[in-house]
Amino acid sequence: MSAPAMPADVSDDFLLALHREESRCTPVAERSTCSEHLEWRDRCVGRHEVQS
């Protein structure tokens, strides 16, 4: 499985936040970025499975 393509309109702020959260091993529940969809977490929350 290949990595998702980086959208052309990704901001520097997003890339910095993604790098910071990935390198610090921030727990998924505390992240503001989504490395799966390469989007801010609040914008892709509907695409994630709801876990109870």
N, CA, C and O atoms as a GROMACS GRO file, in nm:
protein
  208
    1MET      N    1   0.085  -0.117   0.000
    1MET     CA    2   0.000   0.000   0.000
    1MET      C    3   0.089   0.124   0.000
    1MET      O    4   0.179   0.136   0.083
    2SER      N    5   0.064   0.213  -0.092
    2SER     CA    6   0.147   0.334  -0.101
    2SER      C    7   0.088   0.445  -0.013
    2SER      O    8  -0.030   0.443   0.022
    3ALA      N    9   0.172   0.540   0.020
    3ALA     CA   10   0.129   0.654   0.100
    3ALA      C   11   0.033   0.739   0.018
    3ALA      O   12   0.045   0.746  -0.104
    4PRO      N   13  -0.063   0.805   0.085
    4PRO     CA   14  -0.155   0.891   0.011
    4PRO      C   15  -0.081   1.007  -0.053
    4PRO      O   16   0.019   1.055   0.000
    5ALA      N   17  -0.131   1.052  -0.166
    5ALA     CA   18  -0.070   1.166  -0.234
    5ALA      C   19  -0.096   1.293  -0.153
    5ALA      O   20  -0.203   1.310  -0.096
    6MET      N   21   0.002   1.380  -0.149
    6MET     CA   22  -0.011   1.505  -0.076
    6MET      C   23  -0.097   1.601  -0.159
    6MET      O   24  -0.061   1.631  -0.273
    7PRO      N   25  -0.209   1.650  -0.104
    7PRO     CA   26  -0.290   1.746  -0.178
    7PRO      C   27  -0.209   1.870  -0.212
    7PRO      O   28  -0.120   1.910  -0.137
    8ALA      N   29  -0.240   1.932  -0.325
    8ALA     CA   30  -0.164   2.048  -0.371
    8ALA      C   31  -0.182   2.169  -0.282
    8ALA      O   32  -0.096   2.257  -0.279
    9ASP      N   33  -0.292   2.176  -0.209
    9ASP     CA   34  -0.322   2.296  -0.130
    9ASP      C   35  -0.290   2.281   0.019
    9ASP      O   36  -0.344   2.357   0.100
   10VAL      N   37  -0.207   2.187   0.055
   10VAL     CA   38  -0.171   2.169   0.196
   10VAL      C   39  -0.088   2.289   0.241
   10VAL      O   40   0.008   2.328   0.175
   11SER      N   41  -0.126   2.346   0.354
   11SER     CA   42  -0.057   2.465   0.404
   11SER      C   43   0.068   2.428   0.483
   11SER      O   44   0.083   2.315   0.530
   12ASP      N   45   0.157   2.525   0.494
   12ASP     CA   46   0.277   2.505   0.575
   12ASP      C   47   0.241   2.479   0.722
   12ASP      O   48   0.307   2.400   0.789
   13ASP      N   49   0.136   2.547   0.770
   13ASP     CA   50   0.092   2.526   0.908
   13ASP      C   51   0.050   2.382   0.930
   13ASP      O   52   0.081   2.322   1.034
   14PHE      N   53  -0.023   2.326   0.833
   14PHE     CA   54  -0.066   2.187   0.845
   14PHE      C   55   0.053   2.093   0.845
   14PHE      O   56   0.062   2.004   0.930
   15LEU      N   57   0.145   2.113   0.752
   15LEU     CA   58   0.262   2.025   0.742
   15LEU      C   59   0.346   2.031   0.869
   15LEU      O   60   0.397   1.928   0.915
   16LEU      N   61   0.362   2.149   0.926
   16LEU     CA   62   0.437   2.164   1.050
   16LEU      C   63   0.367   2.091   1.164
   16LEU      O   64   0.430   2.020   1.242
   17ALA      N   65   0.235   2.109   1.175
   17ALA     CA   66   0.159   2.042   1.280
   17ALA      C   67   0.164   1.890   1.263
   17ALA      O   68   0.179   1.818   1.362
   18LEU      N   69   0.151   1.843   1.140
   18LEU     CA   70   0.157   1.699   1.113
   18LEU      C   71   0.293   1.642   1.153
   18LEU      O   72   0.300   1.538   1.218
   19HIS      N   73   0.398   1.710   1.114
   19HIS     CA   74   0.534   1.665   1.148
   19HIS      C   75   0.553   1.664   1.300
   19HIS      O   76   0.608   1.568   1.355
   20ARG      N   77   0.510   1.769   1.366
   20ARG     CA   78   0.526   1.779   1.511
   20ARG      C   79   0.451   1.665   1.581
   20ARG      O   80   0.506   1.601   1.671
   21GLU      N   81   0.327   1.640   1.541
   21GLU     CA   82   0.248   1.536   1.606
   21GLU      C   83   0.303   1.396   1.577
   21GLU      O   84   0.302   1.309   1.664
   22GLU      N   85   0.349   1.373   1.455
   22GLU     CA   86   0.406   1.242   1.419
   22GLU      C   87   0.538   1.219   1.492
   22GLU      O   88   0.561   1.111   1.546
   23SER      N   89   0.624   1.320   1.496
   23SER     CA   90   0.756   1.301   1.556
   23SER      C   91   0.750   1.290   1.708
   23SER      O   92   0.836   1.227   1.770
   24ARG      N   93   0.648   1.350   1.769
   24ARG     CA   94   0.632   1.341   1.915
   24ARG      C   95   0.541   1.225   1.956
   24ARG      O   96   0.513   1.207   2.074
   25CYS      N   97   0.496   1.147   1.858
   25CYS     CA   98   0.407   1.032   1.885
   25CYS      C   99   0.284   1.073   1.966
   25CYS      O  100   0.246   1.006   2.062
   26THR      N  101   0.224   1.184   1.925
   26THR     CA  102   0.102   1.232   1.991
   26THR      C  103  -0.009   1.129   1.972
   26THR      O  104  -0.031   1.083   1.860
   27PRO      N  105  -0.079   1.091   2.080
   27PRO     CA  106  -0.189   0.995   2.065
   27PRO      C  107  -0.294   1.046   1.966
   27PRO      O  108  -0.320   1.166   1.958
   28VAL      N  109  -0.353   0.955   1.891
   28VAL     CA  110  -0.448   0.991   1.786
   28VAL      C  111  -0.561   1.078   1.841
   28VAL      O  112  -0.602   1.174   1.775
   29ALA      N  113  -0.612   1.047   1.957
   29ALA     CA  114  -0.723   1.122   2.015
   29ALA      C  115  -0.687   1.267   2.045
   29ALA      O  116  -0.776   1.351   2.057
   30GLU      N  117  -0.559   1.298   2.058
   30GLU     CA  118  -0.514   1.433   2.091
   30GLU      C  119  -0.463   1.511   1.970
   30GLU      O  120  -0.427   1.628   1.984
   31ARG      N  121  -0.459   1.450   1.854
   31ARG     CA  122  -0.403   1.515   1.735
   31ARG      C  123  -0.501   1.612   1.671
   31ARG      O  124  -0.623   1.594   1.679
   32SER      N  125  -0.447   1.715   1.609
   32SER     CA  126  -0.528   1.809   1.532
   32SER      C  127  -0.517   1.780   1.382
   32SER      O  128  -0.589   1.840   1.302
   33THR      N  129  -0.427   1.688   1.345
   33THR     CA  130  -0.408   1.652   1.205
   33THR      C  131  -0.442   1.505   1.183
   33THR      O  132  -0.438   1.425   1.276
   34CYS      N  133  -0.475   1.472   1.058
   34CYS     CA  134  -0.504   1.334   1.022
   34CYS      C  135  -0.405   1.291   0.915
   34CYS      O  136  -0.410   1.341   0.803
   35SER      N  137  -0.316   1.200   0.950
   35SER     CA  138  -0.216   1.154   0.854
   35SER      C  139  -0.275   1.059   0.750
   35SER      O  140  -0.215   1.036   0.646
   36GLU      N  141  -0.392   1.004   0.778
   36GLU     CA  142  -0.458   0.915   0.682
   36GLU      C  143  -0.518   0.993   0.566
   36GLU      O  144  -0.505   0.953   0.450
   37HIS      N  145  -0.584   1.106   0.597
   37HIS     CA  146  -0.651   1.186   0.494
   37HIS      C  147  -0.575   1.313   0.458
   37HIS      O  148  -0.616   1.387   0.369
   38LEU      N  149  -0.464   1.337   0.526
   38LEU     CA  150  -0.384   1.460   0.505
   38LEU      C  151  -0.473   1.583   0.511
   38LEU      O  152  -0.477   1.664   0.419
   39GLU      N  153  -0.545   1.593   0.623
   39GLU     CA  154  -0.642   1.700   0.644
   39GLU      C  155  -0.646   1.730   0.793
   39GLU      O  156  -0.606   1.648   0.876
   40TRP      N  157  -0.696   1.850   0.828
   40TRP     CA  158  -0.717   1.880   0.968
   40TRP      C  159  -0.822   1.784   1.022
   40TRP      O  160  -0.920   1.756   0.953
   41ARG      N  161  -0.802   1.734   1.141
   41ARG     CA  162  -0.887   1.630   1.197
   41ARG      C  163  -1.033   1.672   1.204
   41ARG      O  164  -1.122   1.589   1.180
   42ASP      N  165  -1.061   1.797   1.236
   42ASP     CA  166  -1.200   1.841   1.245
   42ASP      C  167  -1.270   1.844   1.109
   42ASP      O  168  -1.393   1.849   1.104
   43ARG      N  169  -1.195   1.840   1.001
   43ARG     CA  170  -1.255   1.841   0.867
   43ARG      C  171  -1.278   1.701   0.811
   43ARG      O  172  -1.350   1.686   0.712
   44CYS      N  173  -1.219   1.599   0.872
   44CYS     CA  174  -1.235   1.463   0.819
   44CYS      C  175  -1.292   1.368   0.923
   44CYS      O  176  -1.291   1.246   0.903
   45VAL      N  177  -1.341   1.420   1.032
   45VAL     CA  178  -1.391   1.335   1.141
   45VAL      C  179  -1.504   1.244   1.093
   45VAL      O  180  -1.518   1.133   1.144
   46GLY      N  181  -1.583   1.286   0.998
   46GLY     CA  182  -1.693   1.204   0.946
   46GLY      C  183  -1.646   1.083   0.866
   46GLY      O  184  -1.725   0.991   0.844
   47ARG      N  185  -1.521   1.082   0.823
   47ARG     CA  186  -1.467   0.970   0.746
   47ARG      C  187  -1.408   0.861   0.833
   47ARG      O  188  -1.365   0.757   0.782
   48HIS      N  189  -1.404   0.883   0.963
   48HIS     CA  190  -1.346   0.786   1.055
   48HIS      C  191  -1.455   0.702   1.120
   48HIS      O  192  -1.567   0.749   1.141
   49GLU      N  193  -1.421   0.578   1.150
   49GLU     CA  194  -1.515   0.491   1.220
   49GLU      C  195  -1.537   0.544   1.360
   49GLU      O  196  -1.444   0.589   1.427
   50VAL      N  197  -1.660   0.537   1.404
   50VAL     CA  198  -1.691   0.579   1.540
   50VAL      C  199  -1.658   0.464   1.634
   50VAL      O  200  -1.706   0.352   1.616
   51GLN      N  201  -1.575   0.493   1.733
   51GLN     CA  202  -1.536   0.391   1.831
   51GLN      C  203  -1.604   0.421   1.963
   51GLN      O  204  -1.600   0.534   2.011
   52SER      N  205  -1.666   0.319   2.023
   52SER     CA  206  -1.733   0.341   2.152
   52SER      C  207  -1.650   0.295   2.267
   52SER      O  208  -1.692   0.307   2.382
   0.00000   0.00000   0.00000
